[in-house]
């Protein structure tokens, strides 16, 4: 079954993810696993076992520029509870440090900003309810 990105939400909060940001795009949350090579001199081809996930150091969410949200995000100092939820109810939960930066601009365009989350925990997949 296919799921549309329409209705996808990103939420954050100090004790629970209860503040919603109107995002325009979201990053890959749960990355592939690293491949640990186990090849020996008797192998005819390389062999591997799975390693840890290669989570990026920053999960970047793009949204329309909002000065109030920009200031609020940059005033946060503590780890926040985060949630990316899809329209079918599935998604990811994780903890992280949030910061906001402005995006580049151009002629006849909407001003955008990026809310970056530095992961403080491993993202956990949550199945649709």
VMD Tcl script that builds the backbone (N, CA, C; Angstrom):
set m [mol new atoms 387]
animate dup $m
set s [atomselect $m all]
$s set {name element resname resid chain x y z} {
  {N N UNK 1 A 0.830 -1.177 0.000}
  {CA C UNK 1 A 0.000 0.000 0.000}
  {C C UNK 1 A 0.878 1.246 0.000}
  {N N UNK 2 A 0.547 2.198 -0.811}
  {CA C UNK 2 A 1.292 3.460 -0.868}
  {C C UNK 2 A 0.726 4.449 0.145}
  {N N UNK 3 A 1.593 5.312 0.637}
  {CA C UNK 3 A 1.193 6.352 1.576}
  {C C UNK 3 A 1.680 7.691 1.024}
  {N N UNK 4 A 0.810 8.653 0.979}
  {CA C UNK 4 A 1.158 9.989 0.509}
  {C C UNK 4 A 1.906 10.753 1.598}
  {N N UNK 5 A 2.750 11.692 1.192}
  {CA C UNK 5 A 3.413 12.548 2.179}
  {C C UNK 5 A 2.448 13.589 2.749}
  {N N UNK 6 A 1.295 13.769 2.087}
  {CA C UNK 6 A 0.280 14.700 2.590}
  {C C UNK 6 A -0.115 14.275 4.005}
  {N N UNK 7 A -0.123 15.202 4.917}
  {CA C UNK 7 A -0.511 14.901 6.297}
  {C C UNK 7 A 0.649 14.486 7.187}
  {N N UNK 8 A 1.865 14.460 6.651}
  {CA C UNK 8 A 3.037 14.124 7.465}
  {C C UNK 8 A 3.313 15.279 8.422}
  {N N UNK 9 A 3.591 14.949 9.675}
  {CA C UNK 9 A 3.846 15.985 10.675}
  {C C UNK 9 A 5.177 15.759 11.380}
  {N N UNK 10 A 5.790 16.852 11.802}
  {CA C UNK 10 A 6.963 16.799 12.673}
  {C C UNK 10 A 6.610 17.545 13.938}
  {N N UNK 11 A 6.815 16.884 15.069}
  {CA C UNK 11 A 6.495 17.483 16.367}
  {C C UNK 11 A 7.707 17.381 17.281}
  {N N UNK 12 A 7.770 18.301 18.234}
  {CA C UNK 12 A 8.836 18.278 19.232}
  {C C UNK 12 A 8.307 18.847 20.539}
  {N N UNK 13 A 9.031 18.615 21.613}
  {CA C UNK 13 A 8.678 19.168 22.912}
  {C C UNK 13 A 9.636 18.683 23.977}
  {N N UNK 14 A 9.674 19.390 25.098}
  {CA C UNK 14 A 10.608 19.060 26.175}
  {C C UNK 14 A 10.294 17.720 26.836}
  {N N UNK 15 A 9.023 17.476 27.111}
  {CA C UNK 15 A 8.648 16.230 27.785}
  {C C UNK 15 A 7.830 15.304 26.892}
  {N N UNK 16 A 7.162 15.878 25.908}
  {CA C UNK 16 A 6.440 15.091 24.900}
  {C C UNK 16 A 6.405 15.905 23.610}
  {N N UNK 17 A 6.335 15.204 22.495}
  {CA C UNK 17 A 6.320 15.887 21.189}
  {C C UNK 17 A 4.933 16.456 20.953}
  {N N UNK 18 A 4.711 17.694 21.417}
  {CA C UNK 18 A 3.372 18.279 21.319}
  {C C UNK 18 A 3.320 19.596 20.531}
  {N N UNK 19 A 4.474 20.088 20.057}
  {CA C UNK 19 A 4.499 21.309 19.241}
  {C C UNK 19 A 4.742 20.911 17.796}
  {N N UNK 20 A 3.811 21.266 16.920}
  {CA C UNK 20 A 3.876 20.852 15.520}
  {C C UNK 20 A 4.510 21.936 14.658}
  {N N UNK 21 A 5.424 21.510 13.773}
  {CA C UNK 21 A 6.010 22.411 12.785}
  {C C UNK 21 A 5.436 22.059 11.417}
  {N N UNK 22 A 5.090 23.065 10.635}
  {CA C UNK 22 A 4.557 22.852 9.285}
  {C C UNK 22 A 5.739 22.678 8.322}
  {N N UNK 23 A 6.181 21.445 8.165}
  {CA C UNK 23 A 7.369 21.168 7.349}
  {C C UNK 23 A 7.024 21.006 5.874}
  {N N UNK 24 A 8.015 21.260 5.026}
  {CA C UNK 24 A 7.878 21.102 3.574}
  {C C UNK 24 A 8.617 19.859 3.091}
  {N N UNK 25 A 9.642 19.445 3.828}
  {CA C UNK 25 A 10.380 18.227 3.487}
  {C C UNK 25 A 11.027 17.675 4.752}
  {N N UNK 26 A 11.360 16.407 4.692}
  {CA C UNK 26 A 11.987 15.737 5.840}
  {C C UNK 26 A 13.118 14.841 5.332}
  {N N UNK 27 A 14.075 14.516 6.211}
  {CA C UNK 27 A 15.218 13.705 5.803}
  {C C UNK 27 A 14.957 12.214 5.974}
  {N N UNK 28 A 15.892 11.427 5.501}
  {CA C UNK 28 A 15.884 9.993 5.771}
  {C C UNK 28 A 16.179 9.843 7.259}
  {N N UNK 29 A 15.308 9.163 7.981}
  {CA C UNK 29 A 15.470 9.048 9.434}
  {C C UNK 29 A 16.262 7.806 9.815}
  {N N UNK 30 A 15.874 6.666 9.308}
  {CA C UNK 30 A 16.533 5.418 9.667}
  {C C UNK 30 A 17.399 4.975 8.490}
  {N N UNK 31 A 18.681 5.268 8.566}
  {CA C UNK 31 A 19.609 4.989 7.471}
  {C C UNK 31 A 19.984 3.512 7.409}
  {N N UNK 32 A 20.654 3.173 6.316}
  {CA C UNK 32 A 21.102 1.783 6.136}
  {C C UNK 32 A 22.173 1.447 7.162}
  {N N UNK 33 A 22.404 0.166 7.328}
  {CA C UNK 33 A 23.455 -0.300 8.232}
  {C C UNK 33 A 24.805 -0.282 7.529}
  {N N UNK 34 A 25.843 -0.061 8.282}
  {CA C UNK 34 A 27.196 -0.161 7.744}
  {C C UNK 34 A 27.475 -1.629 7.432}
  {N N UNK 35 A 28.307 -1.873 6.433}
  {CA C UNK 35 A 28.700 -3.233 6.067}
  {C C UNK 35 A 30.089 -3.494 6.634}
  {N N UNK 36 A 30.201 -4.500 7.501}
  {CA C UNK 36 A 31.485 -4.867 8.095}
  {C C UNK 36 A 32.044 -6.042 7.298}
  {N N UNK 37 A 33.174 -5.823 6.674}
  {CA C UNK 37 A 33.744 -6.847 5.794}
  {C C UNK 37 A 34.318 -8.009 6.588}
  {N N UNK 38 A 33.969 -9.227 6.180}
  {CA C UNK 38 A 34.440 -10.451 6.840}
  {C C UNK 38 A 35.200 -11.360 5.883}
  {N N UNK 39 A 35.592 -10.862 4.740}
  {CA C UNK 39 A 36.246 -11.662 3.704}
  {C C UNK 39 A 37.560 -12.264 4.204}
  {N N UNK 40 A 37.739 -13.533 3.892}
  {CA C UNK 40 A 39.004 -14.208 4.202}
  {C C UNK 40 A 39.717 -14.536 2.897}
  {N N UNK 41 A 40.933 -14.973 2.995}
  {CA C UNK 41 A 41.708 -15.312 1.802}
  {C C UNK 41 A 41.150 -16.519 1.063}
  {N N UNK 42 A 40.285 -17.292 1.715}
  {CA C UNK 42 A 39.686 -18.448 1.039}
  {C C UNK 42 A 38.351 -18.121 0.364}
  {N N UNK 43 A 37.839 -16.896 0.541}
  {CA C UNK 43 A 36.576 -16.496 -0.086}
  {C C UNK 43 A 36.803 -16.064 -1.532}
  {N N UNK 44 A 35.850 -16.440 -2.401}
  {CA C UNK 44 A 35.914 -16.070 -3.816}
  {C C UNK 44 A 35.335 -14.681 -4.066}
  {N N UNK 45 A 34.617 -14.159 -3.091}
  {CA C UNK 45 A 34.010 -12.828 -3.186}
  {C C UNK 45 A 33.964 -12.230 -1.783}
  {N N UNK 46 A 33.804 -10.923 -1.718}
  {CA C UNK 46 A 33.729 -10.264 -0.418}
  {C C UNK 46 A 32.462 -10.683 0.316}
  {N N UNK 47 A 32.572 -10.828 1.626}
  {CA C UNK 47 A 31.421 -11.158 2.476}
  {C C UNK 47 A 31.319 -10.117 3.588}
  {N N UNK 48 A 30.100 -9.969 4.136}
  {CA C UNK 48 A 29.855 -8.915 5.117}
  {C C UNK 48 A 28.893 -9.378 6.198}
  {N N UNK 49 A 28.932 -8.672 7.312}
  {CA C UNK 49 A 27.897 -8.777 8.340}
  {C C UNK 49 A 27.390 -7.353 8.586}
  {N N UNK 50 A 26.152 -7.215 9.080}
  {CA C UNK 50 A 25.641 -5.862 9.310}
  {C C UNK 50 A 26.279 -5.209 10.529}
  {N N UNK 51 A 26.586 -3.920 10.398}
  {CA C UNK 51 A 27.099 -3.122 11.501}
  {C C UNK 51 A 26.002 -2.216 12.030}
  {N N UNK 52 A 26.406 -1.113 12.620}
  {CA C UNK 52 A 25.426 -0.179 13.170}
  {C C UNK 52 A 24.863 0.707 12.055}
  {N N UNK 53 A 23.737 1.336 12.329}
  {CA C UNK 53 A 23.124 2.247 11.363}
  {C C UNK 53 A 23.968 3.508 11.220}
  {N N UNK 54 A 24.015 4.051 10.035}
  {CA C UNK 54 A 24.803 5.240 9.742}
  {C C UNK 54 A 23.933 6.489 9.845}
  {N N UNK 55 A 23.476 6.805 11.052}
  {CA C UNK 55 A 22.627 7.967 11.275}
  {C C UNK 55 A 23.436 9.235 11.027}
  {N N UNK 56 A 22.895 10.175 10.259}
  {CA C UNK 56 A 23.634 11.420 10.030}
  {C C UNK 56 A 23.730 12.246 11.311}
  {N N UNK 57 A 24.682 13.186 11.349}
  {CA C UNK 57 A 24.833 14.015 12.541}
  {C C UNK 57 A 23.780 15.112 12.619}
  {N N UNK 58 A 23.001 15.278 11.537}
  {CA C UNK 58 A 21.950 16.291 11.521}
  {C C UNK 58 A 20.783 15.817 10.663}
  {N N UNK 59 A 19.599 15.860 11.226}
  {CA C UNK 59 A 18.372 15.552 10.489}
  {C C UNK 59 A 17.720 16.896 10.175}
  {N N UNK 60 A 17.651 17.252 8.884}
  {CA C UNK 60 A 17.207 18.581 8.478}
  {C C UNK 60 A 15.780 18.583 7.918}
  {N N UNK 61 A 14.936 19.407 8.519}
  {CA C UNK 61 A 13.541 19.564 8.122}
  {C C UNK 61 A 13.365 20.961 7.547}
  {N N UNK 62 A 12.921 21.079 6.305}
  {CA C UNK 62 A 12.724 22.376 5.660}
  {C C UNK 62 A 11.301 22.867 5.905}
  {N N UNK 63 A 11.170 24.170 6.164}
  {CA C UNK 63 A 9.856 24.769 6.357}
  {C C UNK 63 A 9.895 26.227 5.900}
  {N N UNK 64 A 8.729 26.835 5.755}
  {CA C UNK 64 A 8.670 28.260 5.429}
  {C C UNK 64 A 9.254 29.056 6.595}
  {N N UNK 65 A 9.963 30.145 6.280}
  {CA C UNK 65 A 10.564 30.968 7.318}
  {C C UNK 65 A 9.481 31.586 8.193}
  {N N UNK 66 A 9.689 31.497 9.493}
  {CA C UNK 66 A 8.794 32.081 10.490}
  {C C UNK 66 A 9.683 32.613 11.609}
  {N N UNK 67 A 9.772 33.938 11.743}
  {CA C UNK 67 A 10.681 34.549 12.713}
  {C C UNK 67 A 10.409 34.090 14.140}
  {N N UNK 68 A 9.143 33.931 14.485}
  {CA C UNK 68 A 8.791 33.503 15.841}
  {C C UNK 68 A 9.280 32.077 16.109}
  {N N UNK 69 A 9.047 31.165 15.172}
  {CA C UNK 69 A 9.500 29.774 15.316}
  {C C UNK 69 A 11.026 29.723 15.309}
  {N N UNK 70 A 11.648 30.522 14.426}
  {CA C UNK 70 A 13.103 30.587 14.342}
  {C C UNK 70 A 13.705 30.926 15.705}
  {N N UNK 71 A 13.186 31.964 16.340}
  {CA C UNK 71 A 13.681 32.395 17.649}
  {C C UNK 71 A 13.407 31.343 18.720}
  {N N UNK 72 A 12.214 30.770 18.699}
  {CA C UNK 72 A 11.844 29.757 19.692}
  {C C UNK 72 A 12.757 28.536 19.610}
  {N N UNK 73 A 12.996 28.052 18.399}
  {CA C UNK 73 A 13.850 26.864 18.220}
  {C C UNK 73 A 15.270 27.165 18.700}
  {N N UNK 74 A 15.800 28.324 18.335}
  {CA C UNK 74 A 17.177 28.650 18.707}
  {C C UNK 74 A 17.339 28.973 20.191}
  {N N UNK 75 A 16.246 29.169 20.906}
  {CA C UNK 75 A 16.311 29.404 22.348}
  {C C UNK 75 A 16.327 28.089 23.136}
  {N N UNK 76 A 16.055 26.983 22.466}
  {CA C UNK 76 A 16.035 25.685 23.149}
  {C C UNK 76 A 17.456 25.253 23.499}
  {N N UNK 77 A 17.650 24.772 24.714}
  {CA C UNK 77 A 18.971 24.314 25.134}
  {C C UNK 77 A 18.967 22.829 25.490}
  {N N UNK 78 A 17.816 22.319 25.867}
  {CA C UNK 78 A 17.719 20.934 26.322}
  {C C UNK 78 A 17.317 19.996 25.185}
  {N N UNK 79 A 17.560 18.731 25.404}
  {CA C UNK 79 A 17.133 17.690 24.467}
  {C C UNK 79 A 15.617 17.724 24.360}
  {N N UNK 80 A 15.117 17.553 23.135}
  {CA C UNK 80 A 13.680 17.555 22.871}
  {C C UNK 80 A 13.221 16.168 22.428}
  {N N UNK 81 A 11.983 15.830 22.766}
  {CA C UNK 81 A 11.333 14.632 22.243}
  {C C UNK 81 A 10.854 14.980 20.841}
  {N N UNK 82 A 11.144 14.153 19.849}
  {CA C UNK 82 A 10.768 14.423 18.463}
  {C C UNK 82 A 9.967 13.277 17.887}
  {N N UNK 83 A 9.091 13.622 16.936}
  {CA C UNK 83 A 8.278 12.607 16.268}
  {C C UNK 83 A 8.003 13.033 14.830}
  {N N UNK 84 A 8.286 12.139 13.895}
  {CA C UNK 84 A 7.879 12.314 12.507}
  {C C UNK 84 A 6.786 11.289 12.271}
  {N N UNK 85 A 5.570 11.757 11.959}
  {CA C UNK 85 A 4.424 10.857 11.799}
  {C C UNK 85 A 3.852 10.975 10.394}
  {N N UNK 86 A 3.602 9.828 9.776}
  {CA C UNK 86 A 3.009 9.771 8.445}
  {C C UNK 86 A 1.489 9.701 8.552}
  {N N UNK 87 A 0.817 9.915 7.430}
  {CA C UNK 87 A -0.648 9.988 7.431}
  {C C UNK 87 A -1.319 8.681 7.842}
  {N N UNK 88 A -0.615 7.556 7.746}
  {CA C UNK 88 A -1.212 6.273 8.142}
  {C C UNK 88 A -1.019 5.971 9.620}
  {N N UNK 89 A -0.352 6.887 10.352}
  {CA C UNK 89 A -0.140 6.690 11.786}
  {C C UNK 89 A 1.222 6.112 12.127}
  {N N UNK 90 A 1.973 5.637 11.147}
  {CA C UNK 90 A 3.317 5.130 11.424}
  {C C UNK 90 A 4.287 6.304 11.480}
  {N N UNK 91 A 5.514 6.033 11.901}
  {CA C UNK 91 A 6.506 7.106 11.940}
  {C C UNK 91 A 7.706 6.734 12.779}
  {N N UNK 92 A 8.398 7.750 13.253}
  {CA C UNK 92 A 9.616 7.571 14.027}
  {C C UNK 92 A 9.599 8.488 15.233}
  {N N UNK 93 A 10.163 8.018 16.328}
  {CA C UNK 93 A 10.350 8.849 17.511}
  {C C UNK 93 A 11.839 8.833 17.860}
  {N N UNK 94 A 12.322 9.960 18.357}
  {CA C UNK 94 A 13.723 10.071 18.739}
  {C C UNK 94 A 13.908 11.330 19.563}
  {N N UNK 95 A 15.033 11.428 20.241}
  {CA C UNK 95 A 15.381 12.613 21.014}
  {C C UNK 95 A 16.480 13.360 20.275}
  {N N UNK 96 A 16.523 14.682 20.446}
  {CA C UNK 96 A 17.582 15.436 19.797}
  {C C UNK 96 A 17.630 16.890 20.220}
  {N N UNK 97 A 18.728 17.512 19.846}
  {CA C UNK 97 A 18.932 18.944 20.067}
  {C C UNK 97 A 18.518 19.675 18.803}
  {N N UNK 98 A 17.631 20.666 18.916}
  {CA C UNK 98 A 17.125 21.397 17.754}
  {C C UNK 98 A 17.823 22.738 17.587}
  {N N UNK 99 A 18.003 23.139 16.337}
  {CA C UNK 99 A 18.476 24.478 16.009}
  {C C UNK 99 A 17.851 24.864 14.678}
  {N N UNK 100 A 17.780 26.162 14.416}
  {CA C UNK 100 A 17.191 26.651 13.163}
  {C C UNK 100 A 18.207 27.514 12.430}
  {N N UNK 101 A 18.188 27.424 11.104}
  {CA C UNK 101 A 19.036 28.277 10.268}
  {C C UNK 101 A 18.218 28.729 9.069}
  {N N UNK 102 A 18.568 29.893 8.545}
  {CA C UNK 102 A 17.842 30.358 7.370}
  {C C UNK 102 A 18.409 29.689 6.125}
  {N N UNK 103 A 17.583 29.520 5.113}
  {CA C UNK 103 A 18.010 28.933 3.846}
  {C C UNK 103 A 18.432 30.043 2.897}
  {N N UNK 104 A 19.093 29.654 1.823}
  {CA C UNK 104 A 19.444 30.618 0.784}
  {C C UNK 104 A 18.166 31.141 0.147}
  {N N UNK 105 A 18.239 32.337 -0.411}
  {CA C UNK 105 A 17.081 32.925 -1.061}
  {C C UNK 105 A 17.364 33.215 -2.519}
  {N N UNK 106 A 16.312 33.493 -3.261}
  {CA C UNK 106 A 16.447 33.850 -4.671}
  {C C UNK 106 A 15.280 34.762 -5.064}
  {N N UNK 107 A 15.320 35.278 -6.274}
  {CA C UNK 107 A 14.284 36.169 -6.774}
  {C C UNK 107 A 12.955 35.417 -6.881}
  {N N UNK 108 A 11.880 36.074 -6.448}
  {CA C UNK 108 A 10.528 35.534 -6.584}
  {C C UNK 108 A 10.378 34.149 -5.946}
  {N N UNK 109 A 10.817 34.041 -4.694}
  {CA C UNK 109 A 10.765 32.756 -3.996}
  {C C UNK 109 A 10.256 32.957 -2.573}
  {N N UNK 110 A 9.821 31.891 -1.962}
  {CA C UNK 110 A 9.398 31.900 -0.570}
  {C C UNK 110 A 10.632 31.742 0.306}
  {N N UNK 111 A 10.765 32.560 1.333}
  {CA C UNK 111 A 11.873 32.426 2.276}
  {C C UNK 111 A 11.661 31.151 3.094}
  {N N UNK 112 A 12.723 30.378 3.224}
  {CA C UNK 112 A 12.642 29.113 3.949}
  {C C UNK 112 A 13.674 29.075 5.063}
  {N N UNK 113 A 13.474 28.152 5.969}
  {CA C UNK 113 A 14.415 27.887 7.047}
  {C C UNK 113 A 14.539 26.384 7.218}
  {N N UNK 114 A 15.594 25.971 7.896}
  {CA C UNK 114 A 15.822 24.557 8.157}
  {C C UNK 114 A 15.901 24.356 9.658}
  {N N UNK 115 A 15.101 23.433 10.157}
  {CA C UNK 115 A 15.198 23.035 11.554}
  {C C UNK 115 A 16.018 21.754 11.557}
  {N N UNK 116 A 17.183 21.824 12.199}
  {CA C UNK 116 A 18.095 20.687 12.256}
  {C C UNK 116 A 17.990 20.023 13.613}
  {N N UNK 117 A 17.983 18.696 13.595}
  {CA C UNK 117 A 17.946 17.928 14.837}
  {C C UNK 117 A 19.221 17.101 14.906}
  {N N UNK 118 A 20.024 17.336 15.954}
  {CA C UNK 118 A 21.202 16.521 16.211}
  {C C UNK 118 A 20.719 15.353 17.079}
  {N N UNK 119 A 20.712 14.131 16.540}
  {CA C UNK 119 A 20.148 13.008 17.288}
  {C C UNK 119 A 20.865 12.749 18.613}
  {N N UNK 120 A 20.079 12.555 19.666}
  {CA C UNK 120 A 20.597 12.215 20.984}
  {C C UNK 120 A 20.187 10.805 21.378}
  {N N UNK 121 A 19.384 10.166 20.512}
  {CA C UNK 121 A 18.979 8.775 20.725}
  {C C UNK 121 A 18.794 8.122 19.361}
  {N N UNK 122 A 18.722 6.820 19.370}
  {CA C UNK 122 A 18.492 6.075 18.138}
  {C C UNK 122 A 17.023 6.215 17.745}
  {N N UNK 123 A 16.728 6.602 16.499}
  {CA C UNK 123 A 15.329 6.678 16.072}
  {C C UNK 123 A 14.650 5.299 16.169}
  {N N UNK 124 A 13.417 5.318 16.625}
  {CA C UNK 124 A 12.636 4.083 16.764}
  {C C UNK 124 A 11.441 4.158 15.847}
  {N N UNK 125 A 11.238 3.105 15.049}
  {CA C UNK 125 A 10.069 3.043 14.163}
  {C C UNK 125 A 8.846 2.692 14.970}
  {N N UNK 126 A 7.759 3.385 14.670}
  {CA C UNK 126 A 6.475 3.123 15.334}
  {C C UNK 126 A 5.490 2.719 14.233}
  {N N UNK 127 A 4.915 1.548 14.357}
  {CA C UNK 127 A 3.966 1.032 13.362}
  {C C UNK 127 A 2.659 1.793 13.433}
  {N N UNK 128 A 1.919 1.741 12.327}
  {CA C UNK 128 A 0.597 2.366 12.254}
  {C C UNK 128 A -0.321 1.722 13.276}
  {N N UNK 129 A -1.187 2.537 13.871}
  {CA C UNK 129 A -2.111 1.998 14.882}
  {C C UNK 129 A -3.444 1.650 14.288}
}
mol reanalyze $m
mol bondsrecalc $m
mol representation Tube
mol addrep $m
